[in-house]
Amino acid sequence: MRIGIAGAGFMAETHLAAYAEMDVEVVGVAAPSDPRRFVDEHGLDATPYTDVASMCANEGIDALDVCTPTHTHVDLVRCAVEAEAAVFVEKPIASTLDGAREIADAVDRAELTFMAGHVVRFFPEYATAAELEVGTPGVARARRLSPFPEWGSEDWFADREKSGGIFVDLAIHDLDYLRWCWGEVERVFARRHREPRAEHGFVTLRFECGAVGYVEASWAQPESRAFTSELELAGDAGLVEFSTESDSPYRQWTDDGELVESPHAKGGYRRELEHFVSCVESGTDPAVGVREATESLRLALAAERSADRGRPITVSEVVA
Amino acid sequence: MSLDVGVLSAAHVHTDGYAAELSRRTDLSFVGVTDGDERRGTTCADRHGTEYVADPDELLGRIDAGVICAPNADHRAWIERAAAAGVHVLCEKPLAPTLEEARAIVELWRESEVNVGVAMPLRFSEAATRAKRALEDGEIGRIGAISGTNRGKMPGGWFVDPEEAGGGAVMDHTVHIVDLVEHLTGRTVSEVYAEIDTRFHEIPVEDVNVLSMSLSDGTPFLLDGSWSKPESWHTWGDATVEFVGSEGALAVDTTDQSVAHTVASGPEAGVHTVSHATDTSAALIADFVASVREDRDPMTTPEEGVRAVAVVEAAYESAERGEPVAVEL
């Protein structure tokens, strides 16, 4: 399978590491600034492009992997559709529901395979937790704590118009996961704290099934704190819990500091992209299609709106 | 100065901890236990080597100070009775099940000559004390967000009786962390949005208690105080709070100083969590006893205790109205 990657940043690099272990060819990399350096640095046998449309037109790709800032997704999906390539888009699917609808129309009309990168569903700890029995859902707790992302090209995370803010870019990981586990959410209430280069948000959820949940997402942690994610699913017949803070199968110390890794034969990104590739090859529907990704975006937008307005928001009423 | 102390009702699950401390201390005399339930009162008195006194007024006539371990609905009556007898009291939390009763207690306390303390043991946690110093010294800069938990197992008994407890998990597991946050930050909770329900147990009160609050300066503060831990969980529950600041973050886990003890077989077989932290019940009693001796306020006064009750009342109102509610004192 011939894959073109749009973007040459942190996510592109992450996906590339997974592709290197898979039976696929990365034949092109498109990025507005210096894609050649990315190709050379990673020793790729791929052609660098400064625009995605040319890559799609010239490389005969089977799939386009969109690893670019959120606000660029709609246009890049159109490029893939023009080239009749399957398309994988990093989460969130788009910045707005209008954008998500445009993507849905384009891929539906062209009958192309589409998947959004809600990778948390594929992380081994989350995938395992989702399968464990807790009985009738009671309270879900999900936390995702990180320093402010410094890896965005042209610092796009600092521009809330582009990133969508803490709920649309970060909390959406857990919002999507919890929807997947416990079904749709009826209403949300959210609060957040914002500074120029820091943001911390809380969103409480009332699921349609009656259960309650909350997601805490932070881009306000100090650099010295390792990225932390935590999950609890409490039901009337059991409790599932884990935290990356207590999950340290491999640790290494040198004079430069501590290194903690949780090595897996196949990590979440590899599992996610293998699923996508196998769906493209077999013509089956990926687990996170355009509708799933759109509902998770709707939920995140509801949280943003709730934080803006200071009142609870019914998720189904968020249509734009 | 010799101090005569008694236990006023043994209904609360914390009674044993306080009574053990009263009998351990050599600087006071643990005179007796009174309880309307003779069996409960006698069991408690026997276990701690003191006397069961059936008539509460008789016990109040023999003591200088008392610890009220009664159900929430009886707190006001006990405080009134003790104040009338000139007996200083330490009262279990929450101060009262309604804001109206809590306000009446504050009035009574202001007009009386006795000291009244509210049992907020987390203020004595060493990790919390360390956090207070860090926050006061600005070690993490300006506070931007606060996240707390106080989960537990469903306690049963009068705790799930709407009349005696005044509510469920919201009533039982909101006030500890709310009080701690107000104590550590010097700021007050000004608004509450509540998602509450009964999802885990077949009980007439709520066991889900998720509160999204904000402090007077707008700082968001999320608290999960649900009775969501299964009966077979490895310990009673948790009490944690985390602060995110402009220059760092800090996390307090008041139960994270413990030793795991596995018993191989027999009725106690299984993993037990044995704390090696400062005994906060003992510290609470020590502060109360000292406050009586030194004629000063105990660590947590009714004036502070009423605040957490106001947050609880706002939480119930929010759940009823489906919108955030301002905390009114």
Interface residues (C-beta under 8 A of the other chain):
Chain A: T136 P137 G138 V139 R141 R143 F189 A190 R191 R192 H193 E195 A198 H200 G201 F202 T204 L205 R206 G210 A211 V212 G213 Y214 E216 S218 A220 Q221 P222 R225 A234 G235 D236 G238 L239 G310 R311 P312
Chain B: G144 A145 S147 Y193 E195 I196 D197 R199 F200 H201 D207 V208 V210 S212 S214 G218 T219 P220 L222 D224 S226 S228 K229 P230 W233 V244 S246 E247 G248 A249 G322 E323 P324
